[in-house]
Amino acid sequence: MVPPMSVDAGLAARIERQVTDLDTAVALGSGDVEVLSTPRVLAWAEAACAEAIAGHLEPGETTVGSRMQIDHVQPSDVGASITVTAELERVEGRRLTFRFEAADHRGKIASGRVVRVLVDRERFLDRATG
């Protein structure tokens, strides 16, 4: 499977989320502080990546997360508004590399890269239940 011609570097998206009690390190089991957890930042980064290519895939295609790299540099309290931006940086066959940044009202809280792989949805799900 080769990426469709409409998936090109430069595609981008921006999403906004508000930190709730369910997004904290305590709630997700990744720590013992009531601040935005790193796993939730990664989930939001992946959501922004998926949004960046939404509408650019062929029917039956999707992307799945393969590799994540994050620098989570500032805490954010419950109630904070978080903006996550993602941009498709590189297309290498089925491998799509995005860079992302997350920010709150004070500025950058996290940044990194996400690699997602283009797959045929049905074949991928068949492998999962195999």
Secondary structure as GFF3:
##gff-version 3
##sequence-region A 1 130
A	DSSP	beta_strand	12	18	.	.	.	ID=ss1
A	DSSP	three_ten_helix	21	23	.	.	.	ID=ss2
A	DSSP	alpha_helix	25	28	.	.	.	ID=ss3
A	DSSP	alpha_helix	38	53	.	.	.	ID=ss4
A	DSSP	beta_strand	61	72	.	.	.	ID=ss5
A	DSSP	beta_strand	81	92	.	.	.	ID=ss6
A	DSSP	beta_strand	95	104	.	.	.	ID=ss7
A	DSSP	beta_strand	107	120	.	.	.	ID=ss8
A	DSSP	alpha_helix	121	129	.	.	.	ID=ss9
###
